[in-house]
């Protein structure tokens, strides 16, 4: 059940991050990957700042979305379209 919850939270966080950041639509798999990676980035960055968005699903989704936005921002800087 933990793997399924991780995939669901990752998909929601990735979708939310790409919606807020106005990403180019990565599709379901791309949103899941960005959301899961974003969770790691979000927990790391927010932890360094001493910020905790709470426990449970909502905190995980918000943290993952913040991390996904950071990842999408960096990806846009690196792979800038001309």
Phi, psi and omega in degrees: 000331180295324180293317179297317178297319178298317179295319180294313179297318178298318180295315180294315180296317179295318178296315180297317178297317181288332176289315179293318183279353184061050180287174183275015180072102184265355183083174185298311182295317179297319178295320178297314182295313180295323179293317179292314176296323178296328177297316178297313181296316181297314178297322179294308183294314180293326176295321178294329180271354180077026182254135176233121182272009176107171179263168175087190186297314185296316177298319179294320180293315180295318178296316178296322179294319177297315177296322179295321177297318178298315180298315180295323177297313179295321179297322179292324177293319183285313184255051184296127178281141181260000000 
